[in-house]
Amino acid sequence: MKIAACLLLVVIGVGSAACTAGTDRDDSGGVVERPIVAEALYSGTKCGHPNPEVAVSLVSDEAQLAKTYSGFRKQVLGLSPIALPEVNFKHDLVLLVEMGQQPTLGFRLVLMDHPSPRIVAQHAEVTLEWITPPLNMLVGEMLTSPCLLLKLARGPYQEIWIKDHTGQRRAVLTVP
């Protein structure tokens, strides 16, 4: 009888540990947020995204990174070639966040320090400052396509949520 009771306690303990194994919790039962390292590799206003929708995509290797950079560079005539940033694709992910085509100058994406990128439960959250020109501001009329290329440390997450500075989720990327 004692053995059966001990086995039952062990099974219950293992089962409850298995249910919570995917999410870190603090002493009060709240989800623990862990910081994650992120770095802006490139920011521009002419990235060539012709659609009005926000998009986020994964740059998976060195060849695709070179192709992405050459796409940025072809938008402006007369630019000299630049050296690609160093990326260890085994330890880091590279994301291209595109704001979508905009009707004027004055739109930009900037990686925010606060709140810093973090892992929450099973996803990573990256907050960007979603800069739009004020309504009455004089800006040049020119089609733009702002983007931000980010390097993000790999971690125990299956999705990356891109949020704006107001906390609104703008895009989600599933990590392969």
C-alpha positions as CSV (number, residue, x, y, z in Angstrom):
1,M,0.0,0.0,0.0
2,K,2.8,2.4,0.9
3,I,4.6,1.6,-2.4
4,A,1.4,2.3,-4.4
5,A,0.9,5.6,-2.6
6,C,4.5,6.6,-3.3
7,L,4.2,5.7,-6.9
8,L,1.0,7.8,-7.2
9,L,2.8,10.8,-5.7
10,V,5.7,10.3,-8.1
11,V,3.4,10.1,-11.1
12,I,1.4,13.2,-10.0
13,G,4.6,15.1,-9.4
14,V,6.1,14.2,-12.8
15,G,2.8,14.9,-14.5
16,S,2.5,18.4,-13.0
17,A,6.2,19.1,-13.8
18,A,5.6,18.0,-17.4
19,C,2.6,20.3,-17.7
20,T,4.6,23.3,-16.6
21,A,7.9,22.4,-18.2
22,G,7.4,24.7,-21.3
23,T,6.8,27.9,-19.3
24,D,9.0,29.4,-16.6
25,R,6.9,30.8,-13.7
26,D,7.9,32.9,-10.7
27,D,7.0,32.2,-7.1
28,S,3.6,33.8,-7.5
29,G,2.8,31.7,-10.6
30,G,3.3,34.6,-13.1
31,V,5.1,34.0,-16.4
32,V,8.8,34.8,-16.2
33,E,10.2,37.1,-18.9
34,R,13.8,36.6,-20.0
35,P,15.8,39.2,-22.0
36,I,17.1,38.3,-25.4
37,V,19.9,39.9,-27.4
38,A,18.9,41.8,-30.5
39,E,20.8,44.1,-32.8
40,A,19.7,46.3,-35.7
41,L,21.8,45.5,-38.7
42,Y,20.2,47.8,-41.2
43,S,17.5,50.5,-41.3
44,G,16.2,52.2,-44.4
45,T,13.3,53.9,-46.1
46,K,13.6,52.4,-49.6
47,C,13.6,48.7,-49.0
48,G,11.5,47.7,-52.1
49,H,8.4,46.3,-50.4
50,P,5.6,47.3,-52.8
51,N,2.7,46.1,-50.7
52,P,0.9,48.2,-48.1
53,E,0.9,45.4,-45.5
54,V,3.4,44.8,-42.8
55,A,5.7,41.8,-43.4
56,V,8.3,39.9,-41.5
57,S,10.5,37.3,-43.0
58,L,13.5,35.1,-42.0
59,V,16.8,35.6,-43.7
60,S,18.1,32.0,-43.4
61,D,21.7,32.0,-44.6
62,E,24.7,34.1,-45.8
63,A,23.6,33.9,-49.5
64,Q,20.1,35.2,-48.6
65,L,21.6,38.0,-46.5
66,A,23.8,39.1,-49.4
67,K,20.8,39.1,-51.7
68,T,18.7,41.1,-49.1
69,Y,21.5,43.7,-48.9
70,S,21.9,44.0,-52.6
71,G,18.1,44.6,-52.8
72,F,18.5,47.5,-50.4
73,R,21.4,48.9,-52.4
74,K,19.7,48.8,-55.8
75,Q,17.0,51.2,-54.6
76,V,19.6,54.1,-54.7
77,L,21.9,54.8,-57.7
78,G,25.6,55.2,-57.3
79,L,26.1,53.5,-53.9
80,S,29.3,51.7,-53.3
81,P,29.2,48.1,-52.1
82,I,29.2,47.6,-48.3
83,A,30.5,44.7,-46.2
84,L,27.9,42.4,-44.9
85,P,27.5,42.2,-41.1
86,E,28.9,39.1,-39.3
87,V,26.2,36.7,-38.5
88,N,26.5,33.2,-37.0
89,F,23.3,31.6,-38.3
90,K,23.7,28.7,-35.9
91,H,23.3,31.1,-32.9
92,D,21.3,34.0,-34.4
93,L,18.3,34.6,-36.5
94,V,18.0,37.5,-39.0
95,L,14.6,39.0,-39.5
96,L,13.5,41.5,-42.1
97,V,10.7,43.6,-40.8
98,E,9.0,45.7,-43.5
99,M,6.5,48.5,-42.7
100,G,4.9,48.3,-46.1
101,Q,4.7,50.9,-48.8
102,Q,4.1,54.4,-47.5
103,P,2.9,57.5,-49.4
104,T,5.5,60.0,-48.1
105,L,8.9,60.4,-46.3
106,G,8.9,60.4,-42.5
107,F,8.1,56.7,-41.9
108,R,10.8,54.6,-40.1
109,L,11.3,51.5,-37.9
110,V,13.6,51.7,-34.9
111,L,14.5,48.9,-32.5
112,M,13.6,50.0,-29.0
113,D,15.7,49.5,-25.9
114,H,12.8,49.6,-23.6
115,P,11.0,47.3,-23.4
116,S,14.0,45.3,-24.5
117,P,13.5,42.2,-26.6
118,R,12.5,39.3,-24.4
119,I,11.2,35.7,-24.3
120,V,7.7,35.4,-22.8
121,A,6.4,31.8,-22.4
122,Q,6.9,30.2,-25.9
123,H,7.5,33.3,-28.0
124,A,9.9,36.1,-28.4
125,E,8.7,39.7,-28.3
126,V,10.5,42.5,-30.2
127,T,9.2,46.0,-29.8
128,L,9.9,48.6,-32.5
129,E,9.2,52.2,-32.6
130,W,6.8,52.6,-35.5
131,I,7.5,56.2,-36.6
132,T,4.9,57.9,-38.7
133,P,5.0,61.6,-39.5
134,P,2.6,63.9,-37.6
135,L,-0.6,64.8,-39.6
136,N,0.4,68.5,-40.3
137,M,4.1,67.9,-40.8
138,L,5.5,68.9,-44.1
139,V,7.1,65.9,-45.7
140,G,8.3,65.1,-49.2
141,E,5.8,63.1,-51.3
142,M,7.6,60.0,-52.4
143,L,6.7,56.3,-52.1
144,T,8.8,54.7,-49.4
145,S,9.1,51.2,-48.0
146,P,10.7,51.4,-44.6
147,C,12.4,48.3,-43.2
148,L,14.6,47.1,-40.4
149,L,16.9,44.1,-40.5
150,L,17.4,42.6,-37.1
151,K,19.7,40.0,-35.6
152,L,18.1,38.1,-32.8
153,A,19.7,35.4,-30.6
154,R,18.1,32.0,-31.0
155,G,16.2,30.8,-27.9
156,P,13.5,28.5,-26.6
157,Y,10.7,30.0,-28.6
158,Q,8.5,29.0,-31.6
159,E,7.2,32.4,-32.6
160,I,8.5,35.9,-32.8
161,W,6.0,38.7,-32.2
162,I,6.8,42.1,-33.6
163,K,5.0,44.8,-31.6
164,D,4.9,48.6,-32.0
165,H,5.7,51.1,-29.3
166,T,2.0,51.1,-28.2
167,G,2.1,47.3,-27.6
168,Q,0.0,46.5,-30.7
169,R,1.2,43.2,-32.3
170,R,2.0,44.1,-36.0
171,A,3.4,40.7,-37.2
172,V,4.1,37.2,-36.1
173,L,6.8,34.9,-37.5
174,T,6.9,31.2,-36.8
175,V,10.4,30.0,-36.3
176,P,11.3,26.8,-38.2
